[in-house]
Amino acid sequence: MGLQTQDTLRLERVVTEARATNPMLRAALLRADAALARVPQAGALPDPMLSFGLRNRPLNGFGTDEPMTMNAFQLSQTLPWPGRLGFAERSESHTAEAARLSAREMEVTLVSRVKAVYYEIAFMDRAVAIMRETRDLLREFLDVSNTLYAVGQGLQADVLQAQVAVASLTEDITVVEQNRLAMAARLNALLGHGPDRPVPALELPEPGPELPGVDDLVELAAERRPALRAAREQVQAAEYAYRSARRALYPDVMLGAEYAQRPQFDDMVSFMVGVSIPLWAGSRQLPMRREADARRAAEEAAELDLLNETYARIAEGRADSDRARRLHELYTTSILPQARAAVESSLSAYRVGGVDFMTLVQNELTVNRYEIERVRLTAAYHAAAADIEALTGGASEEIP
């Protein structure tokens, strides 16, 4: 699963594939469909009851010559107290909307995770390339030290130090390459693929502009983040569930009609009206009401906690992105040019015996570290920006 510079895997393609193939996102969408299917169920009346009976048949002969003997057909319908089913249906409607928004939250979170892993792999690719270039330079230094040692102008210790530096850098390259294998497996998991699928070269653009201020981002998140919208829907669902539970204490009404066929006499009809008696309200209806009230309070607390957590993450992500962008610019315009100039100067001085060999090696390793840090800051900026994008509801054109 090595780097294939001739075949670049674009971020847009990865994101599109993740949305289409990630199994957890598909599960969330199916749960939203299931929640939507529960809405009409909650508002539907109980099924009517149709019954048939042979009434007042004499045991002696089971005949039909008695006036009270009849074949009875009865139809009955239970009607819950007005408002109970309506509130229950509205509760399920808000729950279904919350499930849809939760699926949307999973989608934007998935995209953020995919981007973070994508940029981490891109960073590793460039870190390996930088270390290989540094190793090649160290090998050139090794050749210089060998040449100077051969003509009696250098020390054997310089040769050994160069060999150690090359071997140490080779070890670092191996570690990063193995970490890339693990990170590529994680990316494949997010895409719903097996861990051995090759991941070619990835893009890593330069950091973008400064992100909007925290207050603007917080306002945007409060309006658009799917998880916050889902939490508000859950509060509404709990409110209507509580209203429905309050009406559970009131009696249900039962309406019935009966047609009695008497084979040897006139047929008869009967009509019935009944009500349920909440005899066990202390152990059924009243605890149901307390449960719904507790759930309503819990959903309100959960919404507030999510709101605070969202604001905190936005502030952290905004700080991370700004720090990465500023340090990236500092490394690009100041630190790295000075470090490279120090390497060129020390190499020239080493050739004439002006500096010791370890100074030359340390200067080059410093450039290596700064270049890797610059690339790491680039990946960190994009990862922080992706997290903030998820917290504010995803890309603007994707908001439903």
N, C-alpha and C positions, 0 to 999 in steps of 0.2 A: 504494500500500500504506500508506495513511495510518491514523491512529488513528480507530477507530470506537467511541466510548464507548457507543453503544447496543447493541453486540454484543460481549460479553465472552467471550473464549476461556478456559475454565476449565483449570486445571492438570491436574486429574484426567482430563479428556477428552484432553488432549495426551499424557499418559503412556500412557493406554490405546491411543491410536492408534499411538504409537511402538512399543509392544509388538506390535501386530498387523501393522504395515506396514514396519518397518525391514528392509531387505534383508540387512544384515550379521547381524542377530539370526536371521533365517530361515536364513541360510547356516550359522550356528553350530549351530542345532537340527538341521539336516540332517546336518551332520558328526557330531553325537552319535548320530543314528540309524544312520549308516554304521558308526560304531565299534561300536555294539551288535550290528550284524549280523555283525561279524567274530568275535564270541565263540565261537559254535558251530563256526565254521570251524577255529579254532585247536585245538579238542579232538577234531576228527573224524579217524578213521583214514584213511590213504591209500586211494584207490579200489582195489578188487580188480581183478586183471587176468584176463580171459578170453581164451584164444587157441585157435585151431584150426589144425591142420597135417596135411598129407599126408606121411606118413613112409615112407621106404625104398621108394619106387616105383622099379621097374627102368626104366632108360632105354630098354630094348628093349621097347616096347609099353606101358609105364606101367601094367602089369596088377597084379592083386591076388593072384596065385597064390603069392607068396613068403611064408614064415612071418613075416617081420619087417615085411611091409607092413601099415600100419594108418592109420586116420583118428583123429587124436589130438585130444582136447578137454582143455585144461588150465586150471585155476583156481588163482590164487595170491593171497596176501594178505601185505602187509608190516606187521609189528607193531613200532612204535618201542619203545625201551627203556622199561620201566615208569616212570611219573611224568613223562616228557618232555612228553606231550600234556596231561596234567593241569595241569602248571605253566604251559604255554603258554596254556591256556584261562583260567587264573586271571589271568595277566598281561593278557590282552586284556580280561577282565572289569573289572579295575581301570582299564585304559586307557579303556574305554567309560564308566565312572563319572566319570573325570576329564574326558572330553569333555562329559558332561552338565553337570557342575559348571562347566566353562569357559563353556558356553552360558548358564548361570545368571549367572555373573560378567559376561558381556557384557550380559545383560539389566539387571542392577542398575547397571552402568556407563553403559549407554544412558540409563536413567532419570535418573541423576545429571547426565549431560551435557544432557539435555533440560531439566531443571529449571534448570541454570545458565544456559543460553541463554534460557529463558523469563523468568527473573528479570532478566537483563541487558536484554532488550527492554522489560520492564515498567519498569525503571529509566530507560531512554532516553525512554520515553513521558512519564514524570513529570518528567524533567529538561527536556524540551522545553516542557511545560506551565508549569513554574516560570520558565523563561527568557522565555516569552511574556508571563507576568504581569509579570515584571520590566521587559521592554521597554515594556509598556503604562504602567507607572509612570514610566519614564524619559521617555516621550513626554509624560506629564503634567508632569514637571519641565521638559521643553522648552517646553511651553506657558507655564509660570510664568515661565521665563527670558525668553521672547519678550515676555510682558506687561510684565515689569519693564524690559526693554530699551526697549520702545516708549514707556514713560513716563519714561525717563531715569534709572531707578533701578537698572538692571542693566548688565552688560557684554556686548558682542558676543562676547567670548571664551566666556562662559557658554553662549551659544546654540550656538556651534561645538562646544564640548565635549559638550553634550548630544546633538548630531547624531552625533558620532563614537561616543559610547557606544551609541546606538541601532543604528547601523550595525554596530558590533563584535558586539553581541549577536545581531543578525540573522545575521551570519556564523557564530557559534557554533551557532545553531539549525539552520542549513543543514547544518553538519558532522554534528551528532547525527542529523538526519533521514536523511542518507545512510548513516551507520553503522547505523542501524536497518534500512535496506533490506538491507544485507549480513548483519546478524545474523538477520533474518527468513528470508533465503535459507538460512542454516545450519540454522535450525530446520526449515524445509521439507525439507532434505536428511536430517535425522534422522528425519523422518516418512515418508520415501520419496516426497516430492512434488517437483514442479518448483519452481524458484526464484521464479517469478512468482505463486505462489498467495498471495492476500492473508492477512495475519496481523492480526486485529483487536486491540482493546484487551485487555490482560492484567491479571491480578490481581497485587497486591504487598502481602500482609498485613504487619502490623507484626512485628518480631522476636519469636520465641517465648521460652520460658524458657531458663535456663542449661542447657547440655547436661551429661550425666553426666561424671564425672571421667575423666581419661586412663586410669587403671588399669582402671576398669570397662569403658571402651570397648575397650581392648586385649584384655581377657579375652573380651569378646563377639565381637570380630573373630576371635580365635584359634579360637573354637568355631564360628562361623557363616559367616565370609567364604568364598564359593564358591571363590575362587582359591586360598586356603590349603588348603581341603579337596581341591581338585583336585591341588594339589602333593603332598599326602600320598598320594593315590591313585596318582600317577605314581611315587612312591618304591616303593610296593608292587608296581606293575606291573614296575618295573625289577628288583626283588628276585626275583620269580617268573620273569622272563625270564632272569635269571642262573642260577637253579636249573635251568631247562630247558636252558640252554646247557651246563651242566656235564654233563648226561646225553647231550649230542650226541656225546660221545666214545665212549660205549658202543655196541656194535653193534645194529643193527636185526635183527629176526628175520623170515625169510620162510618162510611155510607154503604148500605147494602140493599139489594133487591132480590126477591125470591119468587120464582114461578113454581107452583105446585100443581102437578097434573094428577087428577083423581080419575082413574079409568072408568068408574061407574057413577061418578057424580060430577058436579060442576068444578072446573079448575079454579084455583085460588092464587092470588098474588099477595106478597108481603113486602113491606119496606122497613128498614132498620136504620137507626142512627146510634152510634156509640162513641165514647171518648175513652182514651187511655187514662189510667189513674197513676200518677207518679208516686206510688207508694214507697218506693225505695230511693227517693231523691237524695237522701243523705249519703248514700253510697254509690250513686250513679250520676244523676244530673248535676248536683252541686259540685262534686269533685271534677266533673267535666268542665264546669264553668271556671273553677280555680286553675285547672290545667291550661285552659285557653288564655286566661289572664296572665299566667306566668310565662307562657310562650310569647305573648305580646310584649311583655317587659323584656324578655330575653332577646327578642329580635331587635328592639330599640337599642339595647346595650350593644349588641353585635354590630349594628350599623354605626354607632358612634365610635366603637373601637376600630372598625375598618376605616372610617374616615380619618381618624388620628394616625393610624398606621400608614395610610396612603400619603398623608401630608409629610410624615417623617421620611418615608422612602423617596419622595420627590425631592425633598431638601438634600438628602444624602446623595442621590443620583445627580442632582444639579451641581453639587459641590465636586463630586468625582469627575464629571465631564469637564467642568471649568478648570480643575486642577490639571487634568490630563492634557487639555488643549494648551494651557499656558506653558506647562513644562515641555510639551512637544515643541512648541515654538522656541523656547529657550535652548533646548538641545540642538535644534536645527540651525539657529542663527548665531549661537555663541559658543556653547560648550563643545560641540563636535568639531567645528572648524579649528578651535584652539587645540583640542586634543590631537587632531590629525597633524597640525603644524608641529606639535611637540614631538610626534613620532618621526617626522621627516628630519627635524633638527637633531634629534638624538641619534638617528641612523647615520647622518653625516658625521656627527661628532665621534661616534663609535668607530667609524672606519679609520679615523686618525688618532684614536685613543683618547678622545676628549671626555667620554663618559664610559661607565662600566656597562657590561652587557645586560645586567639585570634591569638597569634603568630603561634601556631600549625595550626589553620584553614587557616590563610593567607598563610602559607608555602605550604599547600596542594593545595589551590586554585591557587597558583603560578605555581605549577607543572602542574595542569590541564590546565592553560592558555598556558604554554610552549608546552605541548604535542599537544594541538589543533593547535597552531601556526606552529608546525613542520609539521603536516599533511596538513595544509593550504598551506604551502610552497611547499610541494610535488605536490599538485594539481595545484598550480600556475606555477610551472616549466613545467608540462606537457601541460597546456593550452598555455603557451608562445611558447613552442616547436611546438605545433600543428598550431599556428598562423603563425610561421615562415615557417613551412612546406607548408602551403597554399600559402604564399607570394612567395615562391621559386618554385611553380608549383606542389606541392604534392610529393608523394613518387616517387622515381626515376623510379621504374618499371612501373609506371602508365602514364608516359609522352608519349603522342601519337607522 
